Amino acid sequence: MMSPQIRAIFRLKWTMFRRSFGKSSTSGLAVVLALFTVGALISIGISFLLFYLARLSTKEDSYDSVLLLLDGSILLYCFFFCWGLLLELQRNDVIDFKKMLFLPVSLSSVYLINYLASLLGPLFLFSMLPLAALFCGLYPAMGAGIFPAGIILFLSFFMMLGAWSYYLRGKLAMLMENPKWRRIVFMLVPISFIFIAQMPALVLRLTVRQAAEKTSGNLLTLLNNHLDITNKVFPLLWPAYGLWSVCLESSFLIFALTLGGMWIITLVGLYIGFVSTLRHYMGASSSKPNSPLKSQTKKDVPVTAKRLPFLSEDTSSLVCSFYVSFSRHPHVRMLLIMPICFGLFVLFMQHNSAPDSQLSGRNWIPTACLLWPFINFSFFMFNLFGIDNNSFRILQLLPTARYKYLLAKNIAVAPIVLGLFLFFFAVSLLLIEVSVVGAFLSLILALQLFLLFSAVGNVLSIKFPHRLHRDALRSPTDRIYRISNGFLSMILSLILVLPAFSCLFIYRSKPAIFMEHLPGDWAVLIPAVLLTFITLFIYRKGLHYTGDMLTAQEGRVADILLGELD
């Protein structure tokens, strides 16, 4: 009874999918092909690695090495799965569940179809070859039974993981319909995924530190002591334990228990997800009635009425309003939270792992703390008007010199970018010993990088503007365009940091020409100071030029931001 409707829906979706690719530009298709090629190369590399490790583990006398390899393969898949889930956090259903409420179709079938379609992603495609390579490598020790048993167990694992991730993404989509919850999710979810993704490295680091004076064999013994109980307790490791038990221990009972347990967890996740989705669209989970409005208190001075030193009144108002707009944007908050969490994790891990006698292992920390904030925020600095959208029309009506818009944008983003740099800089001073000359060099180069990124960003913001939605997770139509822009911004950022990197190289190598003719460590600051003054001169000269450019092309920029031009 449902088959004609389902076939009609799939034909419609397939037609829309083909037409969407037909409308894609050549550059968009090239980016898709490049990403597919990179994914295929990574898949092939992991396949060779797993095949080699599988053959190596079969030569060991203990079967525990095989179980350890299977667990590591599952954790590797979970690592890529977490990042894929973060990139596409909210659910993008093949069939709109809300529209199906008005049609004579089975809602449970619609939910099941959307769930099955969510499994067929790039990660599932690229993981097939490494999985086959792993099974082929373990074939001599585990026999031909590894292929049917492994396929059954790992397909069940994919479905179990997909069921709960599909429920999680749907729940987040419901929560993020409320602007308050959307901001909370944007702050908490990146932190959670960063720590989840780094958890294997943290566990391995702690294990290695506990067995620092032990041999590799004793280290493996230390891991094996907790291997059996870990595989029995954590459902994510059940496919590895079931495959290991049925092929090496001939325990069909454990195979059946692990398979049945994964299917029970899958069905529970699907049932909870379907019920929550149905309740949401039927209005059963509506929020409580709004509480009465509180009495209005006396308002503070408007942010646009504040004056900043050394700036005119109109420029001060623009800076304050632009800063509020930047600081409240969810993407800016995410770009602030993710580097702080991930950066602190890496810095403290490196601090605990490198001994004091081997300071060369930490030499990269000051360079990373200097360059990372600018590369991280290059996407915003190269698209200053991307978040304005409709408000850009208001800027067109103001009788203000257009170069002041660019100056105000640059000053407004300065506390965010330079504040992130100062945070990393302060943390690095606590972890490693930095000379006074090195500290001054970092501060000078931070100013130079900000001026250079601002000068280049002013031109790119006028020549190549594009809209940046506040809720980009709900607008997957321009995902390829955003990915390509992010990739090109990163490449351009790496080129722009080369002059600053050369100054850091001079500081580290201390060439003889500086040390002979200009004695003292402070001589290595001369290239950085000269580079900063040259960049300041370029910025000042280019500011009025880009202001005139904005005056001439502000109509085209407004049309692009409002979506009237592509």
Secondary structure, 3 states (H helix, E strand, C coil): CCHHHHHHHHHHHHHHHHHHHHHCCHHHHHHHHHHHHHHHHHHHHHHHHHHHHHHHHHCCCCCHHHHHHHHHHHHHHHHHHHHHHHHCCCCCCCCCHHHHCCCCCCHHHHHHHHHHHHHCCHHHHHCHHHHHHHHHHHHHHHCCCHHHHHHHHHHHHHHHHHHHHHHHHHHHHHHCCCHHHHHHHHHHHHHHHHHHHHHHHHHHHHHHHHCCCCCHHHHHHHHHHCHHHHHHHCHHHHHHHHHHHHHHCCCHHHHHHHHHHHHHHHHHHHHHHHHHHHHHHHCCCCCCCCCCCCCCCCCCCCHHHCCCCCCCHHHHHHHHHHHHHHHHCHHHHHHHHHHHHHHHHHHHHHHHHCCCCCHHHHCHHHHHHHHHHHHHCHHHHCCCCCCCCCHHHHHHHCCCCHHHHHHHHHHHHHHHHHHHHHHHHHHHHHHCCCCHHHHHHHHHHHHHHHHHHHHHHHHHHHHCCCCCCCCHHHCHHHHHHHHHHHHHHHHHHHHHCHHHHHHHHHHHHCCHHHHHHCCCHHHHHHHHHHHHHHHHHHHHHHHHHHHHHHHHHHHHHHHHHCCCCC
